[in-house]
């Protein structure tokens, strides 16, 4: 994703280590190198308080803080109001998509997904 004009730092949030590893591998395939991960929304909030990220990719279904709750917290932080936030979920319910849009999500990906789909969603999120 070198066409972004800068090297973005990415935060991947998912309660399953395997999914974090899959997303990390896909991001690395796409050229991302500065990738951090967190196992839940609380850990992720601590990380975004410690450093800057240019992209967040978060699972929806997590405990104790869901991805949608994490998104709502992120959007309350001034420096994160507009950064790309991609929600990843196995749920394709229209209500969930609407709820995520209302909370300020940049894009939405249904599991399973390919590197090509991830690239497309990231590019669209940065273009918005």
Buried (B, 14 or more C-beta within 10 A) or exposed (E): BEEBEEEBBBBBBBBEEEBBEBBBEBBEEBEBEBBBBBBBBBBBBEBBEEEEBBBBBBBBBBEEBBBBBBBBBBBEEEEBEEBBBBBBBEEEEEEBBEBBEEBBBBBBBEEEBEBEEBBBBBBEBBEE
